[in-house]
């Protein structure tokens, strides 16, 4: 990607580098890097100097024109970030310049400086590496809340995690194993040793996943965590033991056309609605189906703090697969699409 030829350091001339998305065409050539004036903090907002920003399938969906909440173009992608507050706007309480924070603005994180609402900020300890910290912001809180709030699993129960070595799956598997839950995790055969190292039992995601999981857990599993959607959700529902919970937290966008913003998610929503009605009628043996979407707020701050405490205790070690500068954001997205990623991909401005 080409950088606009404006010279000088961003922090001395009031400019900052940013990644810009110009079209929803699925082509990483639609990503470029330029410089823009550093934002000014408006009422209720702060300006953050970004230390690390996450790369996720949300950006892949956005690039393909298939994210359910698209920004107006041109736009700066980037779902989550870790950084330092450099300016506080009028009316902001509890935050000051120099504070280290995390945020999920859902867009805008892929730049050196970003203005965000103070209400979505969470504190980040000084001693945690920024890239490892951002691996816990969206992915980590998603994993924690699905394990302990959505499914509320107990020690001794059994869970099946789709994509056990991914950004969410690796954290989720670690948390569940630490909690005393037996975990079966899907991955490619090349990643089975990684699954075992996380304390889980691997199955090949490319084969008959349902049969493989049933062979390991003939009585069914107490929870299924699915990020694929479509037919995968139905397979997961069929694996549940009585009283079990299926949590769907994303849907694959493969095979859909650009501009079909909500279409990839509709089949899962219909299935979950149908199972919810059936449960209310007493027809599911106590089985429950839920969708999950991470949100900022008090619970987000509380659960992120718990994750950082687990890092400090040595229980959790967020995996950063690779770090890229802003100028290589296109390469990072292609790497994510290509698969084989263990842990989190991160942009470091």
C-alpha positions as CSV (number, residue, x, y, z in Angstrom):
1,X,0.0,0.0,0.0
2,X,1.2,3.5,-0.7
3,X,1.7,6.2,1.9
4,X,0.6,9.7,1.0
5,X,3.8,11.7,0.6
6,X,3.1,14.2,3.4
7,X,6.3,14.4,5.4
8,X,7.1,14.8,9.1
9,X,6.2,12.9,12.3
10,X,2.5,12.5,13.1
11,X,3.0,13.6,16.7
12,X,4.8,16.8,15.7
13,X,2.8,18.0,12.7
14,X,-0.7,17.0,14.0
15,X,-1.1,14.3,11.4
16,X,-1.5,10.5,11.9
17,X,-1.4,7.5,9.6
18,X,-4.5,5.5,9.0
19,X,-5.8,2.6,6.9
20,X,-8.6,3.6,4.6
21,X,-11.2,1.3,3.0
22,X,-12.5,2.7,-0.2
23,X,-14.8,0.0,-1.5
24,X,-16.8,-3.1,-0.4
25,X,-15.4,-5.3,-3.2
26,X,-13.6,-8.0,-1.3
27,X,-10.2,-6.9,-2.7
28,X,-7.5,-5.9,-0.3
29,X,-6.4,-3.4,-2.9
30,X,-9.3,-1.3,-1.6
31,X,-7.2,-0.7,1.5
32,X,-4.7,2.2,1.4
33,X,-2.7,4.2,3.9
34,X,-2.8,8.0,4.1
35,X,-2.3,10.8,6.7
36,X,-5.1,12.8,8.3
37,X,-5.3,15.5,10.9
38,X,-5.2,14.2,14.5
39,X,-8.7,14.3,15.8
40,X,-9.8,16.6,18.6
41,X,-11.7,15.3,21.6
42,X,-15.3,16.4,21.6
43,X,-17.7,16.3,24.5
44,X,-17.9,13.0,26.2
45,X,-15.0,11.6,24.1
46,X,-11.2,11.1,24.3
47,X,-8.4,10.8,21.8
48,X,-6.3,7.6,22.1
49,X,-2.9,7.0,20.6
50,X,-3.2,3.5,19.3
51,X,-0.6,1.0,20.5
52,X,-2.2,-2.1,18.9
53,X,-5.3,-2.9,16.9
54,X,-6.9,-6.2,16.3
55,X,-7.5,-7.9,12.9
56,X,-10.6,-10.1,12.8
57,X,-13.2,-11.7,10.5
58,X,-15.3,-8.6,11.1
59,X,-12.9,-6.8,8.8
60,X,-13.0,-9.6,6.3
61,X,-16.8,-9.4,6.3
62,X,-16.6,-5.6,6.0
63,X,-14.2,-5.8,3.0
64,X,-16.6,-8.2,1.3
65,X,-19.6,-6.0,1.9
66,X,-21.1,-8.5,4.2
67,X,-20.8,-7.0,7.7
68,X,-24.2,-6.4,9.3
69,X,-23.2,-2.9,10.5
70,X,-21.2,-1.3,7.7
71,X,-19.7,2.2,8.1
72,X,-20.1,4.9,5.4
73,X,-17.2,4.9,2.9
74,X,-14.4,5.9,2.9
75,X,-13.9,4.4,6.3
76,X,-11.1,3.3,8.7
77,X,-11.6,-0.3,9.7
78,X,-10.6,-1.8,13.0
79,X,-12.9,-3.3,15.6
80,X,-10.8,-3.1,18.8
81,X,-7.7,-1.4,20.2
82,X,-5.3,-0.8,23.1
83,X,-3.6,2.6,23.5
84,X,-3.0,5.6,25.6
85,X,-5.3,8.6,26.2
86,X,-3.7,11.8,24.9
87,X,-6.7,14.2,25.1
88,X,-9.9,14.3,27.1
89,X,-13.0,16.2,25.9
90,X,-15.4,18.3,27.9
91,X,-17.6,16.3,30.3
92,X,-15.4,13.3,30.6
93,X,-14.8,12.0,34.1
94,X,-12.7,9.1,35.3
95,X,-10.1,9.3,32.5
96,X,-7.1,11.5,32.0
97,X,-4.2,11.8,29.6
98,X,-1.7,9.0,30.1
99,X,-4.3,6.4,31.0
100,X,-3.8,3.1,29.3
101,X,-7.1,1.9,27.8
102,X,-8.9,-0.6,25.6
103,X,-11.9,0.1,23.5
104,X,-14.2,-1.6,20.9
105,X,-15.2,1.3,18.6
106,X,-16.2,-1.4,16.0
107,X,-14.5,0.8,13.3
108,X,-11.7,3.3,13.3
109,X,-9.1,1.4,15.2
110,X,-6.6,1.0,12.3
111,X,-4.9,4.4,12.7
112,X,-2.4,6.1,14.9
113,X,-4.9,8.4,16.7
114,X,-8.6,7.7,17.2
115,X,-11.4,9.6,18.9
116,X,-13.8,7.3,20.9
117,X,-16.6,7.7,23.4
118,X,-15.3,7.7,27.0
119,X,-18.2,5.4,28.0
120,X,-16.7,2.5,26.0
121,X,-13.2,2.6,27.6
122,X,-11.8,-0.1,29.9
123,X,-8.5,0.1,31.9
124,X,-5.4,-1.9,30.7
125,X,-2.5,-2.6,33.1
126,X,0.8,-1.0,32.3
127,X,2.7,-4.3,32.4
128,X,0.8,-6.1,29.6
129,X,2.2,-6.0,26.1
130,X,-0.2,-4.0,23.8
131,X,-0.5,-6.8,21.2
132,X,-1.2,-9.4,23.8
133,X,-3.6,-7.1,25.5
134,X,-5.6,-6.4,22.4
135,X,-6.0,-10.2,21.9
136,X,-8.2,-10.1,25.0
137,X,-10.4,-7.1,24.1
138,X,-12.9,-8.4,21.7
139,X,-11.8,-12.1,21.4
140,X,-11.0,-12.5,25.1
141,X,-14.2,-10.9,26.4
142,X,-16.2,-12.9,23.9
143,X,-14.6,-16.1,25.1
144,X,-15.0,-15.3,28.8
145,X,-18.7,-14.2,28.5
146,X,-19.7,-17.2,26.4
147,X,-18.0,-19.6,28.9
148,X,-19.2,-18.0,32.1
149,X,-22.3,-16.0,31.2
150,X,-23.9,-17.5,28.1
151,X,-23.3,-21.2,28.8
152,X,-22.3,-20.9,32.5
153,X,-20.4,-24.2,32.4
154,X,-19.4,-26.0,35.6
155,X,-16.3,-28.1,36.3
156,X,-16.7,-31.6,35.0
157,X,-18.9,-30.7,32.1
158,X,-18.0,-31.2,28.4
159,X,-17.8,-28.6,25.7
160,X,-17.2,-28.6,22.0
161,X,-15.3,-25.6,20.5
162,X,-15.3,-25.0,16.8
163,X,-12.0,-23.5,15.7
164,X,-10.2,-24.2,18.9
165,X,-6.9,-22.5,17.8
166,X,-8.4,-19.3,16.5
167,X,-8.5,-15.9,18.1
168,X,-11.6,-16.6,20.2
169,X,-11.3,-20.4,20.2
170,X,-7.8,-20.5,21.8
171,X,-8.8,-18.2,24.6
172,X,-12.1,-20.0,25.1
173,X,-10.4,-23.4,25.2
174,X,-7.8,-22.1,27.8
175,X,-10.5,-20.6,30.0
176,X,-12.7,-23.7,29.9
177,X,-9.8,-26.1,30.6
178,X,-8.7,-23.9,33.5
179,X,-12.3,-24.0,34.8
180,X,-12.2,-27.8,34.9
181,X,-14.3,-28.4,31.7
182,X,-13.4,-31.2,29.4
183,X,-13.0,-29.6,25.9
184,X,-13.2,-31.1,22.4
185,X,-11.9,-28.7,19.8
186,X,-12.0,-28.7,16.0
187,X,-8.9,-27.7,14.0
188,X,-6.9,-28.8,11.0
189,X,-4.7,-31.9,11.6
190,X,-1.7,-29.6,11.4
191,X,-3.0,-27.8,14.5
192,X,-4.0,-30.9,16.6
193,X,-0.8,-30.7,18.7
194,X,-1.7,-27.0,19.4
195,X,-5.2,-28.1,20.5
196,X,-3.6,-30.8,22.8
197,X,-1.2,-28.2,24.2
198,X,-4.2,-26.1,25.2
199,X,-5.5,-29.1,27.2
200,X,-8.2,-30.2,24.7
201,X,-9.0,-33.2,22.5
202,X,-8.8,-32.4,18.8
203,X,-11.1,-33.4,15.9
204,X,-10.6,-32.6,12.2
205,X,-12.9,-29.7,11.2
206,X,-12.8,-31.0,7.6
207,X,-14.3,-34.4,8.3
208,X,-17.6,-35.6,9.8
209,X,-17.3,-33.4,12.9
210,X,-20.5,-34.7,14.4
211,X,-19.4,-38.3,14.3
212,X,-16.0,-37.4,15.6
213,X,-17.4,-35.6,18.6
214,X,-19.9,-38.3,19.4
215,X,-17.1,-40.9,19.4
216,X,-15.4,-38.9,22.1
217,X,-18.6,-37.9,24.0
218,X,-21.3,-40.6,23.4
219,X,-23.6,-39.0,25.9
220,X,-23.4,-35.6,24.2
221,X,-21.8,-32.4,25.2
222,X,-23.0,-29.7,27.6
223,X,-22.1,-26.8,25.4
224,X,-21.3,-26.1,21.8
225,X,-19.6,-22.8,20.7
226,X,-20.0,-22.3,17.0
227,X,-18.6,-19.5,14.8
228,X,-19.4,-21.0,11.4
229,X,-23.2,-20.9,11.2
230,X,-25.3,-22.6,8.5
231,X,-25.3,-26.4,8.7
232,X,-22.6,-26.3,11.4
233,X,-25.2,-25.0,13.9
234,X,-27.5,-27.8,13.2
235,X,-24.7,-30.3,13.7
236,X,-23.9,-28.6,17.0
237,X,-27.5,-28.7,18.2
238,X,-27.5,-32.5,17.5
239,X,-24.5,-32.9,19.8
240,X,-26.1,-31.4,22.9
241,X,-26.9,-33.5,25.9
242,X,-30.1,-32.8,27.7
243,X,-30.0,-29.4,29.3
244,X,-27.1,-28.3,27.0
245,X,-26.5,-24.9,25.5
246,X,-25.5,-24.0,21.9
247,X,-23.9,-20.5,21.5
248,X,-23.6,-19.1,18.0
249,X,-21.2,-16.2,17.8
250,X,-20.7,-15.6,14.1
251,X,-21.6,-16.9,10.6
252,X,-19.5,-17.6,7.6
253,X,-20.0,-15.2,4.7
254,X,-18.6,-17.6,2.1
255,X,-20.8,-17.9,-1.0
256,X,-22.7,-14.6,-0.4
257,X,-22.7,-11.6,-2.7
258,X,-21.3,-8.2,-1.6
259,X,-24.1,-6.0,-0.2
260,X,-26.1,-8.9,1.4
261,X,-25.3,-7.3,4.8
262,X,-27.6,-9.4,7.0
263,X,-28.2,-12.4,4.8
264,X,-25.3,-14.6,6.1
265,X,-26.7,-14.3,9.6
266,X,-30.4,-14.9,8.8
267,X,-30.3,-18.8,8.7
268,X,-28.8,-19.0,12.2
269,X,-31.2,-16.5,13.6
270,X,-34.1,-18.5,12.2
271,X,-32.8,-21.7,13.7
272,X,-32.2,-20.2,17.1
273,X,-35.7,-18.6,17.1
274,X,-37.2,-22.0,16.2
275,X,-35.3,-23.8,18.9
276,X,-36.2,-21.1,21.4
277,X,-39.9,-21.6,20.6
278,X,-39.6,-25.4,20.8
279,X,-37.9,-25.0,24.2
280,X,-40.7,-22.8,25.5
281,X,-43.1,-25.7,24.5
282,X,-41.0,-28.2,26.3
283,X,-39.8,-30.0,23.2
284,X,-36.0,-29.7,23.4
285,X,-35.2,-31.7,26.6
286,X,-34.0,-28.5,28.2
287,X,-31.6,-27.7,25.4
288,X,-31.0,-24.0,24.7
289,X,-29.7,-22.1,21.7
290,X,-28.4,-18.5,21.9
291,X,-26.6,-16.0,19.8
292,X,-23.8,-13.9,21.2
293,X,-22.5,-10.4,20.4
294,X,-19.9,-8.7,22.5
295,X,-20.9,-5.2,23.8
296,X,-19.0,-2.5,25.7
297,X,-20.2,-1.5,29.1
298,X,-19.8,-2.4,32.8
299,X,-19.8,-6.2,32.2
300,X,-17.2,-5.7,29.4
301,X,-14.9,-3.8,31.8
302,X,-15.5,-6.2,34.6
303,X,-14.7,-9.3,32.5
304,X,-11.7,-7.8,30.8
305,X,-10.2,-7.0,34.2
306,X,-10.7,-10.7,35.1
307,X,-8.9,-11.7,32.0
308,X,-5.9,-9.4,32.8
309,X,-5.9,-10.9,36.3
310,X,-5.6,-14.4,34.8
311,X,-2.7,-13.2,32.6
312,X,-1.0,-11.8,35.8
313,X,-1.5,-15.2,37.5
314,X,0.1,-17.0,34.5
315,X,-3.1,-18.9,33.7
316,X,-3.7,-17.1,30.4
317,X,-1.1,-16.3,27.8
318,X,-2.7,-14.5,24.8
319,X,-1.3,-15.8,21.6
320,X,-0.3,-13.3,19.0
321,X,0.3,-15.0,15.7
322,X,1.9,-12.1,13.9
323,X,2.3,-8.3,14.2
324,X,2.0,-6.0,11.2
325,X,2.6,-2.3,10.6
326,X,-0.3,-0.3,9.2
327,X,1.3,-0.3,5.8
328,X,0.9,-4.1,5.6
329,X,-2.8,-4.3,6.7
330,X,-3.7,-5.8,3.3
331,X,-1.1,-8.5,3.8
332,X,-2.5,-9.2,7.3
333,X,-6.1,-9.5,6.0
334,X,-4.9,-11.9,3.3
335,X,-3.2,-14.0,5.9
336,X,-6.3,-14.3,8.0
337,X,-8.4,-15.3,4.9
338,X,-5.8,-17.9,4.0
339,X,-6.3,-19.7,7.4
340,X,-3.8,-21.5,9.6
341,X,-3.7,-18.7,12.1
342,X,-3.1,-19.6,15.7
343,X,-4.2,-16.8,18.0
344,X,-4.5,-13.1,17.1
345,X,-3.3,-11.0,14.2
346,X,-2.4,-7.5,15.3
347,X,-1.6,-4.1,13.6
348,X,1.0,-2.0,15.4
349,X,0.9,1.6,14.3
